[in-house]
Amino acid sequence: MKQIKPKVPTIAITGSAGKTTTKEMIASILSTKWKIFKSEGNRNFAKSTKSHAKMIKPHHQAIVLEYGMGEGNTGKMHCSFIQPNISVITNIGSAHFGVFGNDIKLTAEKKSELIQYMKADGSLYINNDDENSKLLKTQDFKGRIYTVGINTPSDFRGINVKYSKKGMRFMVNLNGDLEDFLIPTFGYHNVVNALFAIGISHNLGFTPSEMRLGLKNYCLPSRRLMIHRLPNGLMIIDDSYSANPEATKAAIDVLVNLGKDKKRIAIIGSMLELGEFTAEGHREVGKYLADKQINKIFTYGDEAQWIRQGAMEAGFNPKNIFSFKDQDKIHRYIKRVVKPNTCILVKGSKLMEMYKTVEFIKGNYSSR
């Protein structure tokens, strides 16, 4: 199949976490005045890109695609079908770590395929707050590199980042003017995702008003930090679509911030595809939970038992950690311990089917 090299803005997003959210934010802004083509859901395999190449029409004014790169050579394959002229690498973390030989440098090298095979003089956007992104192979890239971040000076930097009832509020300096933004989702990591969208759309000539409208209309991807408010002050944070240590820590931060005045329960299923990093990655999450004043920890799955060990090593009371291998037993125990005014995070890899726990809680507490 002949490689497509579109003349319109053609944006490819990859990274260890945040791909779909970033893609949807970018697409939502561009859609405020352009007819665009975007990949649906998280259809991000190379074979998906091959199918998308046949669906792009002359009337499309921009193309927004998610490139999954969970194994070697996929970046080259994606670009052999559709070559992007704008690329985003959201971060480099431990997702699919086992596939990449449990090596963060090798992970960064494989994600760098997007840089190698995109349009040589295109634009690349990277996360300045992510230490591992410094391992990306950018030295031979002939195009323009833009950075985003909150904690680090960047081309597009989030300033005065705050939680609000409706989502995250922050400001960005655009052409010397501080512009206010609101995204209808939570977490500092989602502000970074939004900064990618703001940076790209700004460089494509979109106004701050168009950006605000696009971000306001942005549709939150399913089971990614979806908030369910139930009677008696109960709140569920449904982040059950997927999990890796970095994304799980980010979700724990949301639990801490949204549950400030509530009891906080974390229900974490196994994080898969971590290879030799499995035990360490789960222990890391356990230690992180212990540092965040969580009231109770539930773990589900063989691998998730390492969360218990990490939490206990960090001084968490073992009486408040409950480990299960049977999801029905979790549900029975939830009925015993969940009280009014509680915030509950549900997180785990897709194969752990943690959405069933979300549905159980909603079904049992919605009418109370």
Phi, psi and omega in degrees: 000136182290137178292134176267128176240081186298148177272343177277164176306121182236108193251124176245133181242127172225181182140172183281336180205153174088006184299307185294317179299313180297317178301314182294324178294315178299311182298322182295321178291311183298330181289349180294336177217356181242155169270118186240161168249131175226150175290139184276145176053228177244039177287093190231015175282160179300324178295331176294317179298322177299319177292320181297327181301329180278347185261349181283132185243161180301335182280349179289128182264351175198156181231129182233117188230146173258126179250106173284132182227059183276006175204168184294153176070358182288329177298315178298319181295312178306310185289341177287340177266309178225117180269115180285151172252354173227129181231147176235130169243106190294319182182169176236114183222203189265006175300136182059028186302321181298326180293327184261031173067024178056038185229116183293328178294320178292322176301313179296322180297317181290322176294333181291349175303327179297321178294319184293323189251358174287178178300129191300327182250028181279197181243134180240133179243127180228162186268108183288340179280345185267109183301323183291337179293344176290347178276352179297145182274086182257351190297330181263002182286127185269349183274199182261133177253128175246146180243151173232156178175172176244313186274347187235139174307128187214165176299322178231104188244133175283127183239146178053050182285127184219149169282141171226175180297330185263353182148210182260131175252142179197171179234153177222137176277113178239115181054038176087355179250134175279119182252136178274141176223152174226131172246138184278045176208174190241159175108138178298326179297329178285335172296319177298318176302318180293326179296325174300314181295319180294315181298313181296312183292325176299314181290343176267004174093013178280146181275160175304324179296318178294323177296316180299318179296316180297317180291327177295322183271000181301131182264116182298124177301147185301136174060031174239097181053042175280134184258126176243117179260121184249169177301162175063030175074016178277140178222134175248133170256105183269101176237045193271005186289318181201173181201143166212168186304318182294314180294325179291320176298319178298320178292324177297321177299321178294318177303315181297316183287318181282338182256027184307317184257021183230167167288146186239125179238131175250123176248106188242122174271168181305144173258114189265171178064029178263356177057226182290350179273001187304304183296313182295318181297319178289321177298320178305314180295320178299316178296321180296317178299319181297328181281349190252013176056046173280141183282315180220146177239129172247133173241149181224123177112161182300310185293326185294346179297337177293337176299318179303313182297316180298318180295317180293322178299330180269007174096011180286140181294117182298340178293342181254018175242131184231119184249137185223150170246355180241118185294327178297325179291324174302313184297320179295323181286326177304318181298333181278325192251341183281121181247169175304159177060050180234139175251127187237123172264131175240120187215147176170166178296155186306318183292345179281349175055046181292344177300334178294326177290320176301313181295324178298312182297315179300317182292329185265345185237356184295328186255005183282000000 
